[in-house]
Amino acid sequence: MIMKSRKFFWLIGLFLFIVPLAGRAENAGALQIKYDISAFTAPVTLDISADPNVSGLPWEKEALTPAYDYAFTTAGFYDPSRPLTVRIYYPEKNGYFKQIYAYDPVGGKWWPLKTEDSPNERYVSATTVSTSGRLIVLSNPDLMTVGQASWYKFKNGLFTASPDFAKGSVLRVYNLANNKYVDVTVNDWGPDRGKHPDRVVDLDKVAFSRIASTADGLISVRVEPLKIVIPEAKKAVPQTTSELQLTASSAVIMLEKDGQILWGKNPDTVSPLASLTKLVAAKIFLDTKPSLDKIVTYKKADEEYNNRYCSPGESARLKVRDGETLSVGDLLYSALVGSANNAIESLVRVSGLSRDKFIDLMNQEVKKWGASSTHFIEPTGLSPKNVSSPFNYAIITKEVFKNPLLKKISTTERYSFKTRNTKKAHTLTNTNQLLRTNTYQIIGSKTGYLDEAGYCLMTRVATPQGNLISVNFGSSSRANNFLDNEQLIRYGERLIKK
């Protein structure tokens, strides 16, 4: 029996850019399509054109190439059981997760193809049965897949730590030096990109030993996601939209250094701001120049102010009793880290100002800053008559965090203390869970919730291009509160990098 080998052909579209790309591959920026000659019943031609100005791309992704339009022309037919192999070269080394996306003209969206990355040769490849279409290479700068990997000894199995992929995700990790690979399950967080910016994953010792000697310590790897676990809360977030999709009724992203509004959704809409009120109250209190070490006595009358707006026990409170003593600093941390409403009222009382005067100063201060549509009738945020807008609160944030102590306290993950006379221990956990992700350099934070306000959040983040302030009011749930704000942060980062 005589075996005939199949004949394959590469059709190449090569485009030269105006600026020479020194030192890059000859086919940089090219689309190549490989096909089995027997897939077509008649001769074919391939037309390719490139469009460098593409709109409507998923906002979370970055374009690495132009969009390529391709079309096969033939007098015959195409057999889709013999798929076309697409290869697209990207011009620069890129360590992030890359996929070829195809445009759906009916739905008006871009959808990813199952893609294999070849980082040493700087191209990605995928298969398709479409004989015409529009393709582009997009990367996800939140998912690093090419870089270095080290090892650690923990579970003694085929596991890995990843700062990008959620627990339960399955990754295939290739050693770029020998092309050996191992399939591992994410079971821990790490490495810390702040300390190791080029580190992709840390492999369990057993897994590392499958592809390298542990004596190597550090190896160059490529990670191919086999199964990506999306946390339940994030499943509702659209992945292919060109604009932000928030549950928040209003939101804003501000570049702090010049007050530039980068993006907004009903940014001037006035609504209750809930516990975001507390940062302004804390600022007024610190303006009285208190000693944080001063020991004061808690009075039950402080929480009775809270009970004007809710039933006893309904609001967040510091669980102390009448007559217990603690420091002013303990009260301040309780008010901002634990968002304790009674602690704010205690601070108002020990400030030396009358309660009416204290609240009046809160209103005067924000008006002086330019937050003209913000108004307070009490210092905690329990009243729905405390109102602001995302734009106004971004202004307030910029001014409040000129005080470094507020920056420090508002970003403290946990705070513990004991009452001085009863020695009762208290541990407070910050209500902003983004502080525990280690993903962003958060330098200011406050959460809020009321039935009338929905879920609210302000996060201030340091970036190389300047501090970003993201504020969302009226998110639909606690989980969506953080998802909305995280989208604002990431969207802002994308905008200021361009």
CORJO-V481577 format. One record per pair of residues at least 24 apart in sequence whose C-alpha atoms are under 8 Angstrom apart, sorted by the first residue. I is the first residue (numbers start at 1). J is the second residue. Records with the same first field share a line. If there is no record, write none. Layout:
I=J ; J
This chain:
6=36 ; 37 ; 38
7=36 ; 37 ; 38
8=34 ; 35 ; 36 ; 37
9=34 ; 35 ; 36 ; 37
10=34 ; 35
11=46
13=48 ; 49
15=50
21=91
24=91 ; 92
25=91 ; 121
27=89
28=89 ; 90 ; 91
29=65 ; 66 ; 88 ; 89 ; 90 ; 91
30=88 ; 89 ; 90
31=68 ; 86 ; 87 ; 88 ; 89
32=86 ; 87 ; 88
33=84 ; 85 ; 86 ; 87
34=84 ; 85 ; 86
35=82 ; 83 ; 84 ; 85
36=82 ; 84
39=78 ; 79 ; 80 ; 81 ; 82
40=74 ; 76 ; 77 ; 78 ; 79
41=76 ; 77 ; 78
42=74 ; 75 ; 76 ; 77
43=74 ; 75 ; 76
44=72 ; 73 ; 74 ; 75
45=72 ; 73 ; 74
46=70 ; 71 ; 72 ; 73
47=71 ; 72 ; 73
56=109 ; 241 ; 242
57=109 ; 110 ; 240 ; 241 ; 242
58=110 ; 239 ; 240 ; 241 ; 242 ; 243
59=240 ; 241 ; 242 ; 243 ; 244 ; 491
60=140 ; 141 ; 239 ; 490 ; 491 ; 494
61=138 ; 139 ; 140 ; 141
62=138 ; 139 ; 140 ; 141
63=136 ; 137 ; 138 ; 139
64=90 ; 91 ; 136 ; 137 ; 138 ; 139
65=89 ; 90 ; 91 ; 136 ; 137 ; 138
66=136 ; 137
67=134 ; 135 ; 136 ; 137
68=134 ; 135 ; 136
69=132 ; 133 ; 134 ; 135
70=131 ; 132 ; 133 ; 134
71=131 ; 132 ; 133
72=131 ; 132
80=129
82=129
83=127 ; 128 ; 129
84=127 ; 128 ; 129 ; 130
85=125 ; 126 ; 127 ; 128
86=125 ; 126 ; 127 ; 128
87=123 ; 124 ; 125 ; 126
88=123 ; 124 ; 125 ; 137
89=122 ; 123 ; 124
90=122 ; 123 ; 124 ; 137
91=122
92=122
93=119 ; 122
94=119 ; 146
95=119 ; 144 ; 145 ; 146 ; 147
96=139 ; 140 ; 141 ; 142 ; 143 ; 144 ; 145 ; 146
97=139 ; 140 ; 141 ; 143 ; 144 ; 145 ; 146
98=124 ; 137 ; 138 ; 139 ; 140
99=124 ; 137 ; 138 ; 139
100=124 ; 125 ; 126 ; 135 ; 136 ; 137 ; 138
101=135 ; 136 ; 137 ; 138
102=133 ; 134 ; 135 ; 136
103=133 ; 134 ; 135
109=240 ; 241
110=240
111=240
116=224
119=146 ; 222
144=200
145=200 ; 221 ; 222 ; 223 ; 224
146=200 ; 220 ; 221 ; 222 ; 223
147=198 ; 199 ; 200 ; 220 ; 221 ; 222
148=198 ; 199 ; 200 ; 201 ; 218 ; 219 ; 220 ; 221
149=199 ; 200 ; 201 ; 202 ; 203 ; 218 ; 219 ; 220 ; 221
150=199 ; 201 ; 202 ; 203 ; 208 ; 217 ; 218 ; 219
151=202 ; 203 ; 204 ; 205 ; 208 ; 214 ; 217 ; 218
152=202 ; 203 ; 204 ; 205
153=204 ; 205 ; 206
154=204 ; 205
155=204
156=204 ; 205 ; 206
157=204 ; 205 ; 206 ; 207
158=182 ; 183 ; 184 ; 185 ; 204 ; 206 ; 207
159=184 ; 185 ; 186 ; 187 ; 203 ; 204 ; 207
160=184 ; 185 ; 186 ; 187 ; 188 ; 201 ; 202 ; 203 ; 204 ; 207
161=186 ; 187 ; 188 ; 189 ; 190 ; 191 ; 201 ; 202 ; 203 ; 204
162=186 ; 188 ; 189 ; 190 ; 191 ; 200 ; 201 ; 202
163=189 ; 190 ; 191 ; 192 ; 193 ; 201
165=228 ; 229
166=228 ; 229 ; 230 ; 231
167=229
168=228 ; 229
169=225 ; 226 ; 227 ; 228 ; 229
170=225 ; 226 ; 227 ; 228
171=223 ; 224 ; 225 ; 226 ; 227
172=223 ; 224 ; 225 ; 226
173=221 ; 222 ; 223 ; 224
174=211 ; 221 ; 222 ; 223 ; 224
175=211 ; 212 ; 219 ; 220 ; 221 ; 222
176=219 ; 220 ; 221 ; 222
177=219 ; 220
178=211
180=210 ; 211
181=210 ; 211
182=207 ; 210 ; 211
192=438
233=479 ; 480 ; 483
234=483
244=487 ; 488 ; 491
246=475 ; 484
247=474 ; 475 ; 476 ; 480 ; 481 ; 484
248=472 ; 473 ; 474 ; 475 ; 476 ; 481 ; 484
249=472 ; 473 ; 474 ; 475
250=389 ; 390 ; 472 ; 473 ; 474
251=390 ; 391 ; 470 ; 471 ; 472 ; 473
252=390 ; 391 ; 394 ; 470 ; 471 ; 472 ; 488
253=394 ; 468 ; 469 ; 470 ; 471 ; 488 ; 489 ; 492
254=394 ; 468 ; 469 ; 470
255=466 ; 467 ; 468 ; 469
256=398 ; 466 ; 467 ; 468 ; 469
257=466 ; 467
259=395
262=492 ; 495
263=492
267=389 ; 390 ; 391
268=389 ; 390 ; 391 ; 392
269=388 ; 389 ; 390
270=373 ; 374 ; 387 ; 388 ; 389
271=387 ; 388 ; 389 ; 453 ; 473
272=383 ; 384 ; 385 ; 386 ; 387 ; 388 ; 452 ; 453
273=381 ; 384 ; 386 ; 387 ; 388 ; 389 ; 448 ; 449 ; 453 ; 456 ; 473
274=380 ; 381 ; 382 ; 383 ; 384 ; 386 ; 448 ; 449 ; 450 ; 453 ; 456
275=339 ; 380 ; 381 ; 382 ; 446 ; 447 ; 448 ; 449
276=381 ; 446 ; 447 ; 448 ; 456 ; 457 ; 458
277=376 ; 379 ; 380 ; 381 ; 386
278=335 ; 336 ; 339 ; 344 ; 379 ; 380 ; 381
279=336 ; 400 ; 406 ; 446
280=362 ; 396 ; 400
281=344 ; 359 ; 362 ; 379 ; 380
282=332 ; 344 ; 406
283=400 ; 403 ; 406
284=358 ; 361 ; 362
285=347 ; 348 ; 351
288=351
290=328 ; 351
291=328
292=327 ; 328 ; 329 ; 330
293=327 ; 328 ; 329
294=327 ; 328 ; 329
295=325 ; 326 ; 327 ; 328
296=325 ; 326 ; 327 ; 328 ; 350
297=322 ; 323 ; 324 ; 325 ; 326
298=322 ; 323 ; 324 ; 325 ; 326 ; 346
299=323 ; 346
302=342 ; 343 ; 345 ; 346 ; 349
303=341 ; 342 ; 345
305=345
306=341 ; 342 ; 382
309=382 ; 383
310=382
315=340 ; 341
316=340 ; 341
317=341 ; 342 ; 343
318=342 ; 343
324=419 ; 420 ; 421 ; 422
325=419 ; 420 ; 421 ; 422
326=418 ; 419 ; 420
330=417
333=409 ; 415
334=428
336=409 ; 410 ; 430 ; 446
337=409 ; 410 ; 411 ; 412 ; 413 ; 414 ; 415 ; 428 ; 429 ; 430 ; 431
338=428 ; 429 ; 430 ; 431
339=431
341=380 ; 382
344=379 ; 380
345=379 ; 380
366=396
369=395 ; 396 ; 399
370=395
371=395 ; 396
382=450
384=450 ; 452 ; 453
389=473
390=471 ; 472 ; 473
391=471
393=471
394=469 ; 470 ; 471
397=469
398=469
401=444
406=444
407=443 ; 444 ; 445
408=443 ; 444
410=444 ; 445 ; 446
411=435 ; 442 ; 443 ; 444 ; 445
432=482
433=482
434=482 ; 486
455=481
456=481
457=481 ; 482 ; 485
458=485
459=485
461=489
463=493
465=496 ; 497
468=492 ; 493
